[in-house]
Amino acid sequence: MDQVRNHFLSFSQFVIISSVMRWKFSSQYEKVEKIGEGTYGVVYKARDRLTNKVIALKKIRLEQEDEGVPSTAIREISLLKEMEHSNIVRLHDVIHNGNKLYLVFEHLDLDLKKHMDSCPGLSKDTRIIKLFLYQILCATAYCHSHRVLHRDLKPQNLLVDRHTNVLKLADFGLARAFGIPVRTLTHEVVTLWYRAPEILLGAHCYSTPVDVWSVGCIFAEMVNHKALFPGDSEIDQLMKIFRVVGTPDEGNWPGVTSLPDFLSSFPKWRPKDLAKVVPTLEAAGVDLLLKMLCLDPSQRISARKALEHEYFKDLDEEL
């Protein structure tokens, strides 16, 4: 137990070592309204009284509040404050209030899920889809170059400025700092739809390809205006993936049969023609999607390499 406790900072220690957490919460931030329930807790729209700017307050749900704030989480969040990119939601500060931990982010009021729901014509706008995908990949490549993974990428984590079509990624690095809970604060099950097959098969070691898989799923969803793999359990998620891209074996994914949750009894599906799965997508887009949804993570295209794909060749004048 003493060893476990050594990995935590008490709230009093937390205040001493982190100057940004010495401010009185109520004197600087005024909550305006609750925006929603995120993977890690409640998100509020708020106003910074010092700058008069609107910000987003993410109240982190701590699994062991009595123990204090995990020191590993403090280190991870501190690193995220150094991440600066035009397509990443800026983490302005980390504060504490009593026994609560808050992250202070720049505020955008629309996510890609809401944007797709309110604009069914988006799936027909090939230019915007290409522009959005490029920005997602730019931010993902930047984070990967700084050794930061997301692990839980989904349309709800992509924020959009509807006036400029600038897209920004949110929640990068939080999975490593806090873990991915099975359910949200309101007991909503955290979606599996964008989760990479190596995670679903129980791999203990995985890396940047997990995010590229998620981006591929989001790409297909923008094109088809519906989720590509809408599974309702981990096994159902795997089956939906295998029905489209084929069931993995040692031939197309060396080492897959050694993963903890791989079963030799999995149905043996052959891969579908992806051009028929996303029928409105141009040939270059289908080729890129195929490379992003490669079962073997070691052969999956990187975010940086994806940015060089011919699918984006006509975007130069947009950027």
C-alpha angles and dihedrals in degrees: 000000000000090000090051092049091052088067092061133072118216113233090251091055089045091057093048097051098041116057093189089066096058094082118102107250097214094050096055108031128050117193112227102180144331110263099189150287115295131190091269102037142290123345121208133190105228144167126239104223092202095057100017088229125141112244138173118245115204110197106206119220108225115206092207106030092160090061094052131235116329109248090220089060091052091053094047094049092047089058091050091059087066093057109106121173133136090238098048124083106245118242103215100179152343118227139169131216117189104309096341130098120214131189116205114214136173109265128245117166101208132062127197093252092057090042092054091046093051095041109047088170090068091088089062095048101089093177094057093044089053092046093049093047091049092053092047090052093046091055093042092050090049092052093045090052086058091048093249120137128194102202093182105057115161138143091270089063093055114084122201135203100212092199097055101021088232110153125202132191119230134196098027111164096011093106090060093045098046108009124239110282119219090229135024125240089273091049093253109151112247107244122255095191095105099036118124119244093239090061092045089051091055102254110174094199119050136143146182096330089075090069093046089055090053091049089052091054090050090048091055091046092054090051098044097032089229136076115275097213109021099175122173097203136018094262092044089049091054092047092051090051094047093049089061107032098025134253112292123240136167089276098061098024115027110211096019094117089060094059112112097245100037113120125198086212093067109126111261107238124176117224117267124232099269091208087068092048091055099026097171095052118104118244095257090052091051090052092051092047090050090054092048093049095049107141095218105072091205089062096041114114116256122238090245093051091045090060088062094053118123090242087080097044093108094048096081095096091051096055 
